[in-house]
Amino acid sequence: MNVIDLHCDALLKLSEAKGKLRFADASELDTNKERLQKGKVKVQAFAIFVEPYIQSDQKFQEVLTQIDYFYSEVLGKNQEMKHIRCWSDLNTLKDGEIGAFLTLEGVDPIGNDLTKLRILYQLGVLSVGLTWNQANLAADGVGEPRAGGLTELGKEIVKLNNQYKVFTDVSHLSEKGFWDVMELADFPIASHSNSKTICNHRRNLTDEQAKALFQKGGLIHVVYNPPFIKEQGKASIDDLIKHIDHFCLLGGIKQIGLGSDFDGIYDKVKGLEDASQSQNLIIKLLKYYNEAEVRGFASENFLSHLPK
């Protein structure tokens, strides 16, 4: 069945390779076109992520560079890849086409310039995470010892996301920042996070956070990164499904999706090493859940909770 994946870092790899990778078939890309097709990934979100070590005055240029690769290499050279510029475009995808849309993983490249954020909306960014792991002018990430919440700038960004019908992504955000977002966001989402009860990692969500997201109509997309799945030893597909099981127990069976983090992770779940193997997860899920529920996890829960 068709899959919608809410997070990959292919644009970062394309940018770092400086034009030497072909999105169509580069083996270095977990989410190249051939692998998306083989895994029946119908829609792929492409994150814009700028490494923390890049100088502040160069970060927005790196954002534009990654967007340029999205337009020129992902879309421009592959007629099967169709740009999802607004949510209604998901309704126009034809058989054989793969929808592609942009997300922003951390707002530090915009500094305190909201004009830059509005430009990114115009270029097609449909989901905005306030932070990566570190702090910025909008909020603290999970790796900031201060563990603060949203600044006034951060609150303005959430309000702009609401206005533009854009998701506010809480993956990577500090816990205090999460609760600030829950007060303000019309469209909260965790694009690639698991359950802290099952795996006690700082990037995962507590039961209280998960229940708050579900109660507000938000989504949690489970991530395939082994350190977020299992605290020790090799992670299996069954280990990943334990996170889905737990979120279902918390009331989220119709609000769970998939967010692989392919091209941003280096350790892999056996049998789920790249996008071509996406159906291995679907097949395993069908052993535990009925077809309608699995279709929900694969794509339909996301499609039922789009910003309106």
Secondary structure, 3 states (H helix, E strand, C coil): CCEEECCECHHHHHHHCCCCCCCCCCCCCCCCHHHHHHCCEEEEEEEECCCCCCCHHHHHHHHHHHHHHHHHHHHCCCCCEEECCCHHHHHHCCCCCEEEEEEEECCHHHCCCHHHHHHHHHHCEEEEECCCCCCCCCCCECCCCCCCCCCHHHHHHHHHHHHCCCEEECCCECHHHHHHHHHHCCCEEECCCCECCCCCCCCCECHHHHHHHHHCCCEEEECCCHHHHCCCCCCCHHHHHHHHHHHHHCCCCCCEEECCCECCCCCCECCECCHHHHHHHHHHHCCCCCHHHHHHHHHHHHHCCCCC
